[in-house]
């Protein structure tokens, strides 16, 4: 499976814009964002009907959105947009999770992955 394909398909499971003004930054550079978490739950539920590729990409895109949300809130912004997400960051999260020994993705899935960025 090509990264660009699963990214493009999984993009359909997410809203183009998410409100993060209800979030709070935490020590260590993290944060909690209730609306973003709700949108993640919704995207996960939709991805269950698709494939493991899409489920993993939902998690990876959440990471990209979360990173944006932390940056946006620190600057005083209240929304983040899908098009602001770094594809390279998402690809790294995707690859790191796919090839993690603890994640449980099979050898066949790892061999089928193509990073076409």
Backbone as CSV, one residue per row, in Angstrom:
resi,resn,N_x,N_y,N_z,CA_x,CA_y,CA_z,C_x,C_y,C_z
1,UNK,0.845,-1.182,0.000,0.000,0.000,0.000,0.883,1.234,0.000
2,UNK,0.577,2.169,-0.853,1.326,3.419,-0.916,0.825,4.399,0.139
3,UNK,1.779,5.096,0.751,1.438,6.091,1.756,0.455,7.110,1.197
4,UNK,0.737,7.651,0.026,-0.107,8.715,-0.525,-1.549,8.255,-0.725
5,UNK,-1.725,7.000,-1.098,-3.079,6.490,-1.309,-3.852,6.385,0.002
6,UNK,-3.243,5.749,1.005,-3.954,5.577,2.271,-4.155,6.929,2.962
7,UNK,-3.221,7.852,2.800,-3.373,9.201,3.357,-4.557,9.909,2.697
8,UNK,-4.611,9.859,1.381,-5.685,10.527,0.627,-7.053,9.937,0.981
9,UNK,-7.127,8.622,1.080,-8.396,7.969,1.414,-8.814,8.269,2.847
10,UNK,-7.880,8.224,3.771,-8.189,8.435,5.183,-8.527,9.893,5.465
11,UNK,-8.040,10.776,4.658,-8.374,12.200,4.781,-9.892,12.403,4.760
12,UNK,-10.599,11.550,4.038,-12.054,11.651,3.923,-12.766,11.382,5.256
13,UNK,-12.086,10.740,6.190,-12.672,10.403,7.483,-12.573,11.541,8.496
14,UNK,-11.828,12.565,8.158,-11.567,13.677,9.065,-12.216,14.962,8.563
15,UNK,-12.626,15.859,9.483,-13.097,17.175,9.040,-11.926,18.010,8.531
16,UNK,-12.220,18.961,7.685,-11.172,19.830,7.140,-10.651,20.816,8.179
17,UNK,-11.477,21.105,9.176,-11.105,22.062,10.212,-11.618,21.548,11.557
18,UNK,-10.813,21.732,12.594,-11.205,21.294,13.930,-10.950,22.435,14.921
19,UNK,-11.930,22.673,15.772,-11.817,23.669,16.835,-10.945,23.091,17.953
20,UNK,-9.928,23.840,18.353,-9.045,23.389,19.434,-8.996,24.398,20.577
21,UNK,-9.855,25.417,20.499,-9.887,26.450,21.525,-10.331,25.935,22.881
22,UNK,-10.911,24.732,22.906,-11.325,24.132,24.175,-10.205,23.334,24.826
23,UNK,-9.028,23.362,24.218,-7.908,22.565,24.710,-7.104,23.268,25.772
24,UNK,-6.204,22.512,26.357,-5.263,23.072,27.336,-3.910,22.422,27.123
25,UNK,-2.889,23.234,27.203,-1.526,22.733,27.061,-1.072,22.140,28.379
26,UNK,-0.259,21.119,28.285,0.265,20.430,29.470,1.779,20.580,29.520
27,UNK,2.329,20.349,30.685,3.781,20.372,30.846,4.395,19.316,29.937
28,UNK,5.549,19.615,29.409,6.238,18.661,28.553,5.881,18.806,27.082
29,UNK,5.112,19.816,26.740,4.803,20.071,25.342,3.546,19.413,24.818
30,UNK,2.827,18.693,25.645,1.600,18.042,25.206,0.382,18.909,25.444
31,UNK,-0.768,18.317,25.259,-2.000,19.032,25.483,-3.183,18.089,25.422
32,UNK,-4.320,18.572,25.892,-5.567,17.817,25.818,-6.584,18.674,25.088
33,UNK,-7.256,18.082,24.091,-8.185,18.795,23.232,-9.459,17.958,23.084
34,UNK,-10.498,18.283,23.848,-11.722,17.474,23.825,-12.367,17.337,22.439
35,UNK,-12.471,18.422,21.698,-13.102,18.338,20.377,-12.258,17.498,19.428
36,UNK,-10.962,17.684,19.464,-10.070,16.880,18.626,-10.190,15.405,18.986
37,UNK,-10.244,15.100,20.260,-10.390,13.702,20.694,-11.702,13.102,20.193
38,UNK,-12.761,13.891,20.213,-14.053,13.423,19.706,-13.974,13.132,18.208
39,UNK,-13.325,14.009,17.465,-13.179,13.808,16.012,-12.312,12.582,15.727
40,UNK,-11.334,12.328,16.562,-10.493,11.141,16.431,-11.339,9.884,16.650
41,UNK,-12.165,9.886,17.700,-13.052,8.741,17.957,-13.971,8.480,16.761
42,UNK,-14.510,9.546,16.185,-15.411,9.409,15.030,-14.667,8.844,13.819
43,UNK,-13.464,9.337,13.574,-12.669,8.837,12.448,-12.297,7.373,12.665
44,UNK,-11.947,7.004,13.893,-11.628,5.607,14.207,-12.818,4.691,13.943
45,UNK,-13.989,5.126,14.332,-15.197,4.317,14.130,-15.458,4.106,12.642
46,UNK,-15.254,5.127,11.853,-15.448,4.997,10.401,-14.382,4.090,9.781
47,UNK,-13.160,4.189,10.272,-12.049,3.416,9.704,-12.187,1.924,9.982
48,UNK,-12.908,1.555,11.025,-13.097,0.136,11.342,-13.751,-0.610,10.189
49,UNK,-14.515,0.093,9.382,-15.199,-0.521,8.240,-14.294,-0.591,7.016
50,UNK,-13.115,-0.005,7.092,-12.211,0.033,5.956,-11.129,-1.030,6.113
51,UNK,-9.960,-0.652,6.575,-8.865,-1.624,6.678,-7.911,-1.242,7.799
52,UNK,-6.982,-2.149,8.108,-5.952,-1.843,9.103,-5.094,-0.662,8.668
53,UNK,-4.860,-0.546,7.371,-4.094,0.582,6.832,-4.749,1.895,7.243
54,UNK,-6.065,1.964,7.041,-6.804,3.190,7.341,-6.867,3.439,8.848
55,UNK,-6.972,2.380,9.620,-6.991,2.532,11.076,-5.666,3.101,11.576
56,UNK,-4.575,2.578,11.042,-3.258,3.088,11.415,-3.093,4.537,10.958
57,UNK,-3.610,4.856,9.782,-3.489,6.225,9.279,-4.330,7.188,10.109
58,UNK,-5.485,6.757,10.601,-6.286,7.617,11.481,-5.455,8.017,12.697
59,UNK,-4.781,7.043,13.298,-3.929,7.324,14.453,-2.808,8.296,14.078
60,UNK,-2.194,8.079,12.934,-1.074,8.917,12.500,-1.531,10.346,12.213
61,UNK,-2.679,10.484,11.575,-3.228,11.816,11.301,-3.613,12.500,12.606
62,UNK,-4.157,11.747,13.552,-4.442,12.324,14.864,-3.169,12.930,15.452
63,UNK,-2.065,12.221,15.323,-0.791,12.753,15.815,-0.430,14.071,15.147
64,UNK,-0.657,14.150,13.835,-0.395,15.392,13.109,-1.309,16.514,13.555
65,UNK,-2.586,16.202,13.718,-3.543,17.199,14.206,-3.184,17.651,15.629
66,UNK,-2.802,16.696,16.478,-2.475,17.019,17.868,-1.269,17.946,17.929
67,UNK,-0.285,17.653,17.127,0.902,18.508,17.081,0.518,19.926,16.658
68,UNK,-0.312,20.019,15.612,-0.798,21.324,15.154,-1.590,22.035,16.243
69,UNK,-2.436,21.274,16.938,-3.272,21.866,17.980,-2.417,22.490,19.077
70,UNK,-1.375,21.805,19.484,-0.473,22.343,20.512,0.185,23.635,20.021
71,UNK,0.656,23.621,18.787,1.295,24.815,18.216,0.288,25.955,18.087
72,UNK,-0.915,25.638,17.614,-1.936,26.667,17.411,-2.345,27.302,18.730
73,UNK,-2.610,26.477,19.730,-3.052,27.000,21.016,-1.970,27.866,21.654
74,UNK,-0.720,27.478,21.495,0.391,28.266,22.035,0.451,29.646,21.381
75,UNK,-0.016,29.750,20.145,-0.020,31.020,19.408,-1.339,31.772,19.558
76,UNK,-2.299,31.180,20.245,-3.580,31.835,20.444,-4.623,31.522,19.390
77,UNK,-4.337,30.629,18.470,-5.306,30.238,17.434,-6.278,29.212,18.015
78,UNK,-7.478,29.183,17.455,-8.497,28.278,17.979,-8.909,27.180,17.019
79,UNK,-8.380,27.171,15.820,-8.714,26.120,14.860,-7.451,25.636,14.170
80,UNK,-7.515,24.384,13.714,-6.459,23.808,12.882,-7.124,23.233,11.639
81,UNK,-6.390,23.226,10.544,-6.908,22.773,9.260,-6.121,21.558,8.778
82,UNK,-6.818,20.631,8.180,-6.181,19.402,7.710,-4.983,19.705,6.809
83,UNK,-5.125,20.679,5.937,-4.055,20.987,4.983,-2.790,21.539,5.640
84,UNK,-2.866,21.870,6.937,-1.695,22.350,7.665,-0.843,21.200,8.208
85,UNK,-1.399,20.008,8.216,-0.682,18.858,8.769,0.528,18.526,7.893
86,UNK,1.642,18.284,8.532,2.852,17.886,7.813,2.743,16.416,7.397
87,UNK,2.738,16.171,6.091,2.682,14.786,5.608,3.910,14.012,6.054
88,UNK,5.035,14.669,6.124,6.269,13.993,6.549,6.156,13.541,8.010
89,UNK,5.556,14.374,8.841,5.356,14.009,10.238,4.405,12.814,10.332
90,UNK,3.302,12.870,9.582,2.330,11.780,9.583,2.976,10.493,9.069
91,UNK,3.771,10.602,8.017,4.437,9.409,7.467,5.375,8.804,8.496
92,UNK,6.091,9.649,9.230,7.008,9.130,10.254,6.235,8.391,11.345
93,UNK,5.133,8.973,11.817,4.312,8.294,12.830,3.760,6.990,12.271
94,UNK,3.309,7.015,11.017,2.757,5.840,10.366,3.808,4.729,10.304
95,UNK,4.977,5.069,9.790,6.075,4.102,9.641,6.553,3.588,10.990
96,UNK,6.728,4.497,11.950,7.191,4.088,13.281,6.233,3.083,13.908
97,UNK,4.937,3.307,13.773,3.951,2.392,14.343,3.872,1.096,13.551
98,UNK,3.938,1.188,12.249,3.866,-0.005,11.405,5.022,-0.958,11.704
99,UNK,6.208,-0.403,11.895,7.396,-1.226,12.095,7.753,-1.446,13.568
100,UNK,6.916,-0.985,14.468,7.126,-1.206,15.894,6.859,-2.682,16.224
101,UNK,7.736,-3.268,16.991,7.549,-4.670,17.377,6.322,-4.860,18.255
102,UNK,5.973,-3.832,19.010,4.853,-3.965,19.943,3.492,-3.667,19.308
103,UNK,3.468,-3.106,18.102,2.206,-2.718,17.476,1.430,-3.915,16.919
104,UNK,2.132,-4.963,16.566,1.452,-6.174,16.132,1.050,-6.235,14.669
105,UNK,1.595,-5.357,13.839,1.299,-5.442,12.407,2.163,-6.535,11.798
106,UNK,1.583,-7.328,10.938,2.263,-8.474,10.376,3.335,-8.141,9.358
107,UNK,4.168,-9.137,9.119,5.265,-8.982,8.163,4.735,-8.664,6.766
108,UNK,3.623,-9.278,6.397,3.044,-9.036,5.070,2.653,-7.568,4.904
109,UNK,2.075,-6.996,5.930,1.683,-5.593,5.874,2.912,-4.689,5.795
110,UNK,3.939,-5.010,6.577,5.162,-4.202,6.547,5.836,-4.291,5.182
111,UNK,5.846,-5.476,4.579,6.461,-5.616,3.264,5.691,-4.913,2.162
112,UNK,4.385,-4.772,2.349,3.537,-4.147,1.323,3.579,-2.619,1.369
113,UNK,4.180,-2.076,2.406,4.194,-0.610,2.561,5.180,0.040,1.599
114,UNK,4.722,1.129,0.957,5.581,1.908,0.056,5.491,3.368,0.462
115,UNK,6.629,3.934,0.866,6.689,5.363,1.175,6.950,6.099,-0.138
116,UNK,5.919,6.713,-0.697,6.049,7.377,-1.986,6.041,8.905,-1.861
117,UNK,6.433,9.413,-0.703,6.540,10.872,-0.549,7.711,11.413,-1.334
